[in-house]
Amino acid sequence: MPKIMGSSLAEHRERTRNALFESLSLLMSQRSFDKITLSDVAARAGVGRTAVYNHFADKEDLLLAFMEHEVVRYSEELSIALAGIEDPIDRLRVYMRQQALLKRHFHFPTTGPLASSVSRSTAGRLRAHGGLISQMLASILTDAMDEGLIPRQDPAMLIPLLNACVMGGRPTPQDPAARAAYLDALDTFVLRAVGARLPDHAVPAIRRTHAAEDVSPQRTQEAPHERAAVG
């Protein structure tokens, strides 16, 4: 009989799911989704392969559950952080930087390697999960328009263009100086693109979300702009 993780069956199931999510996250940071097997996930999580099927029908089912779990967690963290920032333009700056600082496998893609590695129905559901994050951006843009900080424009047309600035370009540099320069350039480009005035103050500091690239204290000291982005 497999060892029960937790004081009850419900707690055991929750801990097992979380262990599988953490395992999948780690493996996806190391190799592409199509190169990962359920046996890999189970072994990394410390559970038997058959135990995976007590929670998920197949690998794509696990991926969808993982993405749903992560997008809800990420959106809650970012919503709490943005709630403390009154200026919609500053919220936009923070939002875009947080997207740029996401670990690559935490992007919720509609195209590209991950979407092409799954079935059409799964790719469609991945797009739906990404929609939750886009709703947050739509709200920020609408607030900015309502306050007269940017011209009136259709968020549905603008959001894919803004997302492409982050997810469609090169990965955010790892070198502290290069990363700071890249984030500054992204900030300027996005604000000009939406028609906003360039602020004369730094991007507000927020607590780093769990999905963001880790920045060590040493690297943070070397890159003050990065500190403002991730908190």
NUTI-995291 format. One line per field, with one value per residue (C-alpha): residue in one letter; x, y, z. Coordinates in pm, 1 decimal. Example, Ala and Ser with C-alpha at 12.3 -4.5 7.8 and 13.67 -1.06 7.14 Angstrom:
// NUTI-995291
marfi (a, s)
X (1230.0, 1367.0)
Y (-450.0, -106.0)
Z (780.0, 714.0)
This chain:
// NUTI-995291
marfi (m, p, k, i, m, g, s, s, l, a, e, h, r, e, r, t, r, n, a, l, f, e, s, l, s, l, l, m, s, q, r, s, f, d, k, i, t, l, s, d, v, a, a, r, a, g, v, g, r, t, a, v, y, n, h, f, a, d, k, e, d, l, l, l, a, f, m, e, h, e, v, v, r, y, s, e, e, l, s, i, a, l, a, g, i, e, d, p, i, d, r, l, r, v, y, m, r, q, q, a, l, l, k, r, h, f, h, f, p, t, t, g, p, l, a, s, s, v, s, r, s, t, a, g, r, l, r, a, h, g, g, l, i, s, q, m, l, a, s, i, l, t, d, a, m, d, e, g, l, i, p, r, q, d, p, a, m, l, i, p, l, l, n, a, c, v, m, g, g, r, p, t, p, q, d, p, a, a, r, a, a, y, l, d, a, l, d, t, f, v, l, r, a, v, g, a, r, l, p, d, h, a, v, p, a, i, r, r, t, h, a, a, e, d, v, s, p, q, r, t, q, e, a, p, h, e, r, a, a, v, g)
X (0.0, 141.2, 240.4, -21.4, 111.8, -92.2, -337.4, -635.6, -711.4, -808.2, -479.1, -292.5, -454.1, -375.3, -12.5, 24.9, -118.4, 113.3, 411.5, 319.9, 280.8, 620.8, 775.0, 623.7, 732.9, 1090.4, 1101.6, 952.1, 1227.8, 1481.2, 1331.8, 1035.5, 696.1, 699.6, 1020.6, 861.8, 682.3, 443.9, 706.1, 949.3, 696.2, 609.6, 973.2, 1061.6, 755.9, 842.9, 519.9, 441.9, 351.8, 13.8, -64.7, -58.7, -364.8, -558.7, -543.0, -499.4, -615.4, -296.2, -3.7, -211.4, -467.5, -184.1, -54.9, -396.5, -444.1, -95.5, -154.9, -488.3, -328.9, -39.7, -237.1, -479.2, -193.2, 3.0, -296.7, -385.9, -30.6, -11.0, -361.0, -272.3, 49.1, -120.9, -402.9, -156.9, -64.0, -306.3, -167.7, -287.2, 31.3, 245.0, 25.4, 85.4, 462.4, 465.2, 243.3, 465.0, 784.0, 638.5, 547.9, 903.2, 1041.9, 825.8, 1012.8, 982.6, 781.0, 529.2, 415.7, 66.8, 120.0, -129.4, 133.8, 485.5, 651.5, 411.8, 93.8, 229.0, 314.3, -44.3, -377.2, -592.1, -843.6, -570.3, -415.7, -756.7, -788.1, -437.4, -556.2, -851.8, -622.0, -410.5, -726.7, -740.9, -411.3, -526.6, -836.3, -607.4, -426.7, -758.9, -867.8, -544.0, -576.9, -943.0, -860.3, -584.5, -827.3, -1098.2, -852.7, -738.5, -383.9, -383.0, -598.6, -912.6, -832.6, -962.4, -801.1, -877.7, -653.9, -389.6, -339.3, -199.3, 47.8, 164.9, 193.1, 397.8, 647.9, 726.0, 645.1, 723.8, 1070.6, 1399.4, 1417.4, 1482.4, 1862.6, 2015.2, 2309.7, 2207.6, 2320.3, 2170.1, 1848.1, 1814.1, 1868.8, 1619.0, 1349.4, 1401.2, 1368.4, 1054.1, 905.0, 968.4, 847.8, 520.4, 433.7, 501.2, 299.4, -11.8, 32.3, 125.6, 352.8, 686.8, 698.2, 998.4, 997.8, 1106.8, 876.3, 706.6, 855.2, 638.2, 690.1, 826.3, 572.0, 652.1, 662.8, 926.1, 1290.9, 1487.6, 1714.8, 1982.4, 2063.2, 2401.0, 2249.1, 1975.7, 2240.0, 2407.4, 2081.6, 1868.7, 1616.5, 1560.4, 1501.5, 1226.4, 1065.6, 1061.9, 1070.2)
Y (0.0, 343.6, 573.5, 833.7, 1191.7, 1384.5, 1320.3, 1244.1, 1110.7, 1458.8, 1604.4, 1312.6, 1380.2, 1751.3, 1689.0, 1434.3, 1675.4, 1951.7, 1716.2, 1623.4, 1991.0, 2076.8, 1782.1, 1881.4, 2243.7, 2140.9, 1902.9, 2164.8, 2405.1, 2145.3, 2005.6, 2034.0, 1895.2, 1631.1, 1487.6, 1437.9, 1115.1, 1044.9, 808.6, 1101.4, 1311.8, 1034.8, 951.3, 1315.3, 1352.7, 1038.1, 852.6, 542.0, 584.2, 420.1, 675.9, 948.9, 794.1, 835.4, 1209.1, 1259.7, 1072.8, 1138.3, 1376.2, 1649.0, 1630.7, 1684.2, 1979.1, 2146.8, 2103.7, 2240.2, 2543.5, 2616.3, 2591.2, 2818.0, 3084.1, 3121.4, 3140.2, 3386.9, 3609.7, 3622.9, 3722.3, 3987.3, 4121.4, 4170.9, 4350.3, 4573.9, 4662.4, 4873.2, 5087.1, 5371.3, 5495.7, 5277.7, 5358.3, 5231.2, 4919.6, 4869.1, 4907.5, 4654.1, 4411.8, 4418.6, 4372.4, 4083.7, 3919.2, 3974.0, 3819.2, 3507.2, 3180.6, 3071.5, 2758.0, 2965.9, 3154.6, 3041.5, 3010.7, 3004.6, 2917.5, 2784.5, 2464.4, 2381.3, 2443.4, 2239.9, 1950.0, 1894.5, 1817.2, 2091.8, 2073.6, 2104.1, 2399.4, 2567.5, 2518.1, 2659.4, 2973.0, 2994.0, 2979.2, 3258.4, 3465.4, 3518.2, 3707.4, 3906.8, 4017.9, 4177.4, 4370.8, 4476.5, 4620.1, 4818.0, 4962.3, 5052.1, 5235.8, 5428.1, 5529.8, 5627.9, 5856.9, 6012.2, 5880.8, 5706.1, 5756.0, 5550.1, 5225.9, 4870.5, 4654.7, 4341.6, 4473.7, 4615.2, 4319.0, 4071.7, 4337.4, 4405.7, 4035.0, 3989.4, 4244.3, 4007.2, 3655.4, 3691.5, 3838.2, 3723.3, 3585.2, 3844.6, 3860.9, 3691.4, 3929.7, 4197.4, 4497.5, 4363.9, 4273.6, 4622.8, 4782.4, 4545.8, 4614.6, 4989.0, 4960.0, 4748.2, 5005.0, 5290.5, 5097.1, 4986.3, 5330.5, 5492.6, 5222.9, 5289.0, 5666.1, 5726.1, 5997.8, 5860.6, 5893.2, 6051.6, 5795.8, 5434.0, 5136.5, 5067.9, 4782.7, 4478.1, 4138.1, 3888.6, 3633.4, 3263.5, 3233.1, 3502.9, 3434.9, 3426.8, 3722.7, 3674.7, 3959.0, 4004.5, 4042.1, 4270.6, 4504.6, 4513.3, 4595.5, 4861.7, 4873.5, 4501.2, 4551.6, 4798.6, 4542.6, 4240.4, 4382.0)
Z (0.0, -93.8, 186.8, 274.2, 257.2, 513.6, 793.4, 567.5, 222.3, 102.2, 226.0, 70.3, -268.5, -246.5, -153.1, -431.7, -689.2, -571.4, -585.7, -943.5, -1038.3, -890.0, -1070.4, -1405.5, -1355.5, -1289.1, -1585.2, -1819.5, -1717.3, -1833.5, -2153.6, -2388.4, -2293.3, -2566.7, -2417.8, -2074.0, -1980.1, -1695.3, -1559.5, -1545.8, -1357.4, -1114.7, -1043.5, -976.6, -750.0, -555.8, -636.0, -836.3, -1202.2, -1147.8, -876.9, -1140.6, -1303.4, -979.7, -1048.6, -1423.1, -1730.8, -1927.6, -1966.8, -2131.1, -1851.7, -1603.9, -1808.5, -1816.1, -1441.8, -1380.2, -1604.1, -1438.3, -1094.1, -1192.3, -1376.2, -1084.8, -834.8, -1047.7, -1119.4, -749.2, -655.0, -923.7, -851.3, -485.3, -581.2, -838.9, -599.2, -399.1, -703.3, -780.6, -1113.6, -1406.9, -1600.7, -1316.1, -1300.5, -1671.9, -1624.0, -1341.2, -1534.6, -1844.6, -1643.8, -1452.0, -1782.2, -1906.3, -1588.1, -1604.7, -1624.6, -1984.1, -1907.0, -1707.6, -2015.0, -2104.6, -2478.6, -2762.1, -3021.9, -3027.5, -2906.9, -2623.1, -2820.1, -3111.6, -2877.5, -2761.3, -2922.0, -3073.1, -2789.7, -2526.8, -2713.5, -2706.4, -2332.2, -2283.6, -2462.9, -2226.2, -1922.4, -2068.7, -2105.8, -1729.7, -1742.6, -2044.5, -1852.8, -1596.8, -1870.0, -2024.6, -1690.8, -1657.0, -2007.9, -1954.7, -1630.7, -1810.1, -2085.0, -1839.4, -1661.1, -1988.4, -1951.4, -2290.9, -2603.1, -2652.2, -2831.7, -2848.4, -2576.1, -2778.8, -3057.5, -2824.8, -2589.0, -2848.5, -2962.9, -2607.5, -2530.7, -2846.2, -2713.5, -2429.2, -2543.5, -2911.8, -2876.4, -2735.0, -2379.2, -2110.0, -2064.1, -1761.2, -1725.4, -1469.3, -1674.2, -1996.6, -1818.6, -1666.7, -2008.4, -2170.3, -1909.8, -1943.6, -2321.6, -2284.3, -2047.0, -2289.5, -2594.9, -2434.6, -2298.8, -2635.0, -2809.3, -2600.0, -2615.0, -2250.6, -2115.6, -1997.8, -1615.7, -1446.7, -1162.9, -1135.2, -1178.3, -841.7, -638.7, -571.8, -416.8, -669.8, -785.7, -757.6, -1137.9, -1189.8, -1258.3, -934.8, -868.4, -602.9, -357.5, -524.4, -867.7, -733.2, -591.2, -931.6, -1111.6, -936.0, -1219.8, -1175.8, -806.4, -889.0, -1116.8, -892.0, -541.5)
